[in-house]
Amino acid sequence: MERLLLSLLIILLIVKGHKSDVAVRLLDGKTPNEGRLEVRYNGTWGTICNDSWDMHEAYVVCHMLHYSKAVAATTASIKGTGQIWLKGIRCLGSEESIDQCRHVGWGNTAGCDHSRDVGVVCGNLTQEEKAMKVRLIGDQSAGQLEIQFNGTWGVVCRFGWDIQDVHVICRMLGYKAGKHSITLIEGEKRRKTLFNDVGCSGKEKSIAECYHGQYWEYTCPVGDMAGVVCHDDDPPPVQVRLAGGRSANSGRLEVRYHGQWGTVCSAGWEMKDAEVVCRMLGYPGVQKYKTSDFAPVKGIVWLSTILCKGTEVSIVNCKRLAWGNAGCGHFIDVGVTCKIASAPRFVVSSESDGPSYTTAMLVFNTTTTEKEKNITKSFQISITKLEVSSLNCYRSSMKVNQPYVTAEILGSNLVGNFTIGDGSYYQGYYNTPLESGSTYRVFVRAVTMAQNGGNNYGDAANVTFTTRVKNCEGM
């Protein structure tokens, strides 16, 4: 009698898949959310054999039935009859219909009988799952993903992590959509892991609704944490820098994307790629461009397999793998040493017996390369006074005073003459008149400009001269 009443109370839950005829239902369960799974194909209902049946497939079925999640993937307690439609189903958990999963073909179920019919228990999110929070470590719109569950923050492993999962996270963070899935290559100890093997369709309101592994049962290997880049309407511009070197023109290449700095993998890295980077940084050429000799860092490896022509304005214009999917460790980070601008060539004019009492004329003979012309902003002239005193007939001492900038000449090429000490202002620098009978050393160097507006200083050439002595005039 109970069986009869239960049969009368059976609720058939039918949901259409991506093919109009494919639908699923649960039968002979104690409650509407559980029972033997049956699938309709070509108008006929049949069961599914339990070959490879697990939670991946159960999540797809429960989502088709409009439940938030699967609770269990089981073997049916009450056998079905008639057609057995499928066996060997392989789902990712993110499919919208069971017909989108891999299988051996409809009706190809040799070796199966109804003792192996599958069952499913579906459910909805708990209060703790509904309260799940997400955050990014790095920047507001890009970084390593952390999820809070039951008051504890944990990471997610990258296994199975893709753009559909990113869409869900970014919407939880208030963005319209995701832009990239990324992998965090960390040099630190393993982190507490909430779950791995995430499979979202991209339409879920919360990551808790997506298929995922068991809570707190897996630990991500170092370098296997999932991250996201969300679609920010106004992301900060991509920047590059050289870090960890002894000079400004040398170091480990780092790229700032969506507000977060990361490195570049040296796989496929060539001279033309480095030329683009050095030009972005305001340098006229490349000296070294291979694997970094600098200390490794933690964090993300942003780029790999970059293919530049060498003429691009920015590294983002080069062909490359997607952001954050380099698959490299920091031991093969790119290192770059850029060439600095060459020293200008000049002499102190010897016409009219050389320097006057308070001035000296510089005569430039500089040939600037095309690469240098494209990035040169100005030429800077600085000067220092040398004080020479005799110790005896054979020796003298020299005191070098603090150098000061006396002029800056705008332009990408340095030609003609320039008078030091004429009492005029050049780009805010006062060209201080010189003292008579004094010895000076003058330095001239190119100032090149990076895309971010920063200045780089080239090699300096210098010449020493002495102004005329007034009281010796006419001698």
C-alpha positions in Angstrom: 0.0 0.0 0.0 2.9 2.4 0.9 4.5 1.6 -2.5 1.2 2.4 -4.2 0.8 5.6 -2.4 4.4 6.6 -3.0 4.0 5.8 -6.7 0.9 8.0 -6.8 2.9 10.8 -5.2 5.9 10.6 -7.6 6.9 13.9 -8.9 8.3 13.8 -12.4 10.8 16.6 -12.8 11.4 17.2 -16.5 13.7 19.7 -17.9 14.7 20.2 -21.5 18.4 20.1 -22.5 20.1 21.8 -25.3 18.3 19.3 -27.6 14.6 19.7 -27.4 13.9 16.0 -26.7 16.5 15.3 -24.0 15.1 15.6 -20.5 15.7 14.0 -17.1 13.5 12.9 -14.1 13.9 11.3 -10.7 11.6 8.3 -9.8 11.0 6.0 -6.8 12.7 8.2 -4.2 11.7 9.0 -0.7 11.6 12.7 -1.5 11.2 14.6 -4.8 14.9 15.6 -4.8 16.2 12.0 -5.0 15.6 8.7 -6.8 16.5 6.7 -9.8 17.6 8.8 -12.7 15.8 8.5 -16.1 16.6 10.3 -19.3 14.3 10.9 -22.2 15.7 10.5 -25.7 13.7 10.4 -29.0 10.5 10.3 -26.9 11.5 7.3 -24.9 12.4 7.2 -21.2 15.3 5.0 -20.1 17.9 4.6 -17.3 21.7 5.2 -17.2 24.3 2.6 -16.3 26.7 3.4 -13.5 29.9 3.1 -15.4 32.1 6.1 -14.3 29.1 7.7 -12.6 30.1 10.3 -10.0 29.4 13.8 -8.7 30.5 15.5 -12.0 27.5 13.9 -13.7 25.2 14.3 -10.7 25.8 18.1 -10.7 24.7 18.4 -14.3 21.6 16.4 -13.7 20.7 18.4 -10.5 21.2 21.7 -12.4 18.9 20.5 -15.1 16.3 19.8 -12.4 16.8 23.4 -11.1 18.6 22.4 -7.8 21.6 24.4 -6.7 23.9 21.4 -6.2 24.2 17.6 -6.1 24.4 15.9 -2.7 25.2 12.3 -3.8 25.8 10.2 -6.9 24.4 6.8 -6.1 23.1 3.5 -7.5 19.3 3.4 -7.6 17.7 1.5 -4.7 14.7 0.5 -6.9 15.5 -0.9 -10.3 14.0 0.5 -13.5 12.6 -1.4 -16.5 12.9 -1.1 -20.2 15.5 0.9 -22.1 19.0 1.6 -20.7 20.1 4.6 -22.7 23.6 5.5 -21.6 26.8 4.3 -20.0 30.4 5.6 -19.6 29.2 9.2 -19.3 32.0 11.7 -18.6 31.0 15.2 -17.6 33.1 18.2 -16.4 30.2 19.3 -14.1 29.8 22.6 -16.0 27.6 21.3 -18.8 24.0 22.6 -19.1 22.6 19.2 -20.3 23.7 15.6 -19.8 23.6 15.3 -23.6 26.7 17.7 -23.7 28.8 15.2 -21.8 31.0 12.6 -23.5 29.5 9.1 -23.8 29.8 6.0 -26.0 26.5 6.7 -27.7 22.8 6.5 -27.1 21.7 2.8 -26.6 25.3 1.5 -26.6 25.0 -0.1 -23.2 26.4 -3.6 -23.6 27.2 -5.3 -20.3 24.7 -3.2 -18.3 21.5 -4.3 -16.6 19.0 -2.5 -14.4 20.9 -3.6 -11.2 23.3 -0.9 -12.2 20.8 2.0 -12.7 22.2 5.2 -11.3 20.5 7.4 -8.7 20.9 11.0 -7.7 20.3 13.1 -4.5 20.0 16.8 -5.3 19.8 19.7 -2.9 20.1 23.5 -2.4 22.7 25.6 -0.8 23.1 25.6 3.0 23.1 29.0 4.8 26.9 28.7 5.1 27.2 28.2 1.4 24.9 31.1 0.6 27.2 33.3 2.8 30.3 32.3 0.9 32.5 35.4 0.1 35.3 35.9 -2.4 38.2 38.3 -2.7 41.3 38.9 -4.8 44.8 39.2 -3.4 46.6 41.6 -5.6 44.3 44.2 -7.1 40.6 45.0 -7.1 40.1 43.5 -10.5 42.9 40.9 -10.8 44.7 38.6 -8.4 44.8 35.3 -6.6 41.3 34.1 -5.6 40.4 33.4 -2.0 37.0 32.2 -0.8 35.7 32.4 2.7 33.6 29.5 3.9 32.4 29.1 7.5 34.6 32.0 8.6 37.9 30.6 7.1 39.6 31.8 3.9 41.0 29.3 1.5 42.5 29.2 -2.0 41.2 27.2 -5.0 43.4 24.9 -7.1 43.8 25.7 -10.8 42.9 22.2 -12.0 39.8 22.6 -14.2 39.9 26.4 -13.7 38.7 28.3 -16.8 36.9 31.4 -18.0 33.4 30.2 -17.1 34.5 29.9 -13.5 36.1 33.4 -13.7 32.8 34.9 -14.9 31.0 33.6 -11.8 33.7 35.0 -9.5 33.8 38.4 -11.2 30.0 38.8 -11.0 30.2 38.0 -7.3 32.8 40.8 -7.0 30.4 43.3 -8.8 32.0 43.2 -12.3 30.0 42.4 -15.4 32.1 39.5 -16.5 35.5 37.8 -16.3 38.4 38.5 -18.7 41.0 35.8 -18.0 41.6 32.8 -15.9 45.1 32.9 -14.4 47.5 30.7 -12.4 49.5 32.0 -9.4 53.1 30.8 -9.3 54.0 31.3 -5.6 57.3 30.7 -3.9 55.8 30.3 -0.5 54.5 27.4 1.5 51.3 25.6 0.6 48.0 27.4 1.4 44.9 26.0 3.0 42.7 24.9 0.1 38.9 25.2 0.1 38.4 23.0 -2.9 39.7 22.1 -6.4 38.3 20.8 -9.7 35.7 23.6 -10.2 33.2 23.4 -13.0 30.9 26.3 -13.6 28.7 26.9 -16.7 29.2 30.6 -16.2 25.6 31.4 -15.4 25.7 30.6 -11.7 25.1 33.4 -9.2 27.7 31.9 -6.7 30.7 29.7 -6.9 29.0 27.5 -4.3 26.5 26.4 -7.1 29.2 25.1 -9.3 30.5 21.6 -9.3 33.6 21.4 -7.1 35.6 18.9 -5.1 35.0 18.3 -1.4 35.6 21.1 1.1 39.1 21.2 2.7 40.1 17.7 1.5 42.8 18.7 -1.0 45.9 20.9 -0.8 47.1 22.8 -3.8 50.7 22.2 -4.8 52.9 25.3 -4.7 52.3 27.2 -7.9 48.8 25.8 -8.5 46.5 28.4 -7.1 43.7 29.8 -9.3 43.3 33.5 -10.0 41.1 35.8 -12.0 41.2 39.0 -14.1 37.8 40.7 -14.2 36.5 42.9 -17.0 37.2 46.3 -15.6 35.7 49.2 -17.8 38.7 51.4 -17.0 41.8 49.2 -16.2 45.1 50.9 -15.5 47.5 50.9 -18.5 50.0 48.1 -18.8 53.5 49.1 -17.5 56.9 47.4 -17.5 59.9 47.8 -15.2 63.2 46.2 -14.5 63.6 45.0 -10.9 66.4 43.5 -8.8 69.3 44.8 -10.8 72.3 47.0 -9.8 71.3 49.7 -12.2 68.1 51.2 -13.5 68.6 49.7 -17.0 69.0 46.1 -15.9 66.9 43.7 -14.0 64.2 41.1 -14.0 61.4 42.1 -16.4 58.1 42.7 -14.6 54.8 43.7 -16.2 51.9 45.5 -14.4 48.5 44.4 -15.6 45.2 45.3 -13.9 47.2 46.9 -11.1 49.3 43.8 -10.3 53.0 43.3 -11.0 54.1 39.9 -12.4 57.0 38.4 -14.4 57.5 37.1 -17.9 58.5 33.6 -18.8 61.6 33.3 -21.0 60.0 30.6 -23.2 60.3 31.9 -26.8 61.8 35.2 -25.6 64.0 36.9 -28.3 65.8 40.1 -29.1 62.8 41.7 -30.8 60.7 41.2 -27.7 63.4 42.9 -25.6 63.6 45.8 -28.1 59.9 46.6 -27.5 60.4 46.5 -23.7 63.5 48.7 -23.7 61.7 51.2 -25.9 58.8 51.3 -23.5 61.3 52.0 -20.8 62.9 54.8 -22.7 66.2 53.1 -23.8 67.5 53.0 -27.3 68.5 49.4 -27.5 69.2 46.0 -25.9 72.4 44.7 -24.3 71.2 41.4 -22.8 67.8 39.7 -23.1 67.8 36.1 -21.8 66.9 34.3 -18.6 67.1 36.4 -15.5 70.2 36.3 -13.4 68.4 38.1 -10.7 66.8 36.7 -7.5 63.4 35.0 -8.1 60.2 36.5 -6.8 56.8 35.3 -5.7 53.5 36.0 -7.4 52.1 35.6 -10.9 53.9 34.9 -14.2 51.9 37.1 -16.5 53.2 36.3 -19.9 54.9 33.7 -22.0 55.7 32.8 -25.7 55.7 36.5 -26.8 56.2 37.1 -30.5 57.1 40.7 -31.3 58.1 42.2 -34.6 60.3 44.7 -32.7 58.4 47.7 -34.0 55.4 47.5 -31.6 54.6 50.5 -29.3 53.9 48.2 -26.4 54.4 44.5 -25.4 50.6 44.2 -25.3 50.6 44.6 -29.1 52.7 41.5 -29.6 51.3 38.0 -30.2 51.4 36.0 -27.0 49.6 33.5 -24.8 46.7 34.8 -22.7 47.5 36.8 -19.6 48.2 34.6 -16.6 48.5 31.3 -18.5 52.2 31.1 -18.8 52.6 27.7 -17.1 56.2 28.6 -16.0 58.0 28.9 -12.7 60.0 31.9 -11.7 63.3 30.1 -12.3 63.0 31.0 -16.0 61.8 34.6 -15.6 63.1 37.0 -18.3 65.9 39.3 -17.5 66.8 42.3 -19.6 69.7 44.8 -19.7 68.9 47.8 -21.9 71.5 50.0 -23.6 71.6 53.6 -22.3 72.0 56.5 -24.7 75.5 57.1 -25.9 77.6 60.0 -24.7 77.4 63.2 -26.9 80.6 64.3 -28.6 81.8 67.8 -28.0 84.8 70.1 -27.4 85.4 73.4 -25.8 85.9 76.0 -28.6 89.5 77.2 -29.0 88.5 80.2 -31.1 89.6 83.6 -29.7 92.0 81.8 -27.4 89.3 79.6 -25.8 87.1 80.3 -22.8 86.5 83.9 -21.8 86.5 85.2 -18.2 83.0 84.0 -17.4 81.9 81.8 -20.3 83.0 78.9 -22.5 81.5 77.7 -25.8 80.8 74.0 -26.3 80.9 72.8 -29.9 78.9 69.6 -30.5 79.6 67.0 -33.0 77.0 64.4 -32.1 75.6 61.8 -34.4 72.3 60.5 -32.8 71.0 57.1 -34.0 67.4 56.8 -35.2 66.5 54.7 -32.2 68.0 57.4 -29.9 66.1 60.2 -31.7 62.8 58.4 -31.2 63.1 58.5 -27.4 65.4 61.4 -26.6 63.7 64.2 -24.8 66.6 66.6 -24.1 70.3 67.0 -23.3 71.5 67.9 -19.9 74.6 70.0 -19.2 76.1 70.0 -15.7 79.3 71.5 -14.4 81.6 71.2 -11.4 84.4 73.5 -10.3 87.8 72.0 -9.7 90.1 73.7 -7.1 93.8 73.0 -7.7 96.4 73.9 -5.2 100.2 73.3 -5.3 101.8 71.2 -2.6 105.3 71.5 -3.9 107.2 71.7 -7.2 106.1 68.3 -8.2 102.7 67.7 -6.7 99.3 69.4 -6.5 96.0 68.5 -5.0 92.5 68.9 -6.5 89.2 69.5 -4.7 86.1 68.6 -6.7 83.0 70.6 -5.8 79.5 69.4 -6.0 78.3 69.4 -9.7 75.2 71.3 -10.6 72.9 71.3 -13.7 73.5 74.5 -15.6 71.2 73.9 -18.6 68.8 71.5 -20.3 68.4 71.7 -24.1 65.2 70.3 -25.5 65.3 68.2 -28.7 66.2 64.8 -30.0 69.5 65.9 -31.7 72.4 68.0 -30.4 74.0 70.1 -33.0 75.8 73.5 -33.1 77.2 75.5 -30.2 76.2 76.3 -26.7 77.7 78.9 -24.3 78.1 77.9 -20.7 77.8 80.8 -18.2 75.7 83.2 -20.3 73.4 84.0 -17.4 70.2 82.7 -19.1 67.6 80.1 -18.0 67.2 76.8 -19.8 64.2 74.7 -18.8 64.3 76.2 -15.3 68.1 75.8 -14.8 70.2 79.0 -14.4 73.3 79.0 -16.6 75.4 80.6 -13.9 78.3 82.8 -15.1 81.7 81.2 -14.5 84.5 82.6 -12.3 87.6 83.9 -14.0 90.8 81.9 -13.7 89.0 78.8 -12.6 89.1 75.2 -13.7 85.8 73.5 -14.6 84.7 70.1 -15.8 81.6 70.0 -17.9 79.4 66.9 -18.4 76.8 66.4 -21.2 74.4 63.5 -21.4 71.2 62.6 -23.2 67.9 62.4 -21.2 65.5 59.8 -22.7 61.9 59.3 -21.7 60.0 56.2 -20.9 56.3 55.7 -21.8 55.3 56.4 -18.2 57.0 59.7 -18.3 60.1 58.7 -16.3 63.6 60.0 -17.3 66.6 57.9 -18.0 70.1 59.3 -18.2 72.6 58.2 -20.8 76.4 58.0 -20.7 78.0 61.4 -20.0 81.0 62.8 -21.9 83.2 65.4 -20.1 85.8 68.0 -20.9 87.9 70.1 -18.5 88.8 73.7 -19.2 90.0 76.9 -17.5 88.6 80.4 -17.8 90.8 83.4 -18.4 92.5 85.2 -15.6 91.6 88.9 -15.6 94.8 90.2 -14.0 96.9 88.5 -16.6 95.3 90.1 -19.6 97.8 91.6 -22.0 100.7 89.7 -20.5 
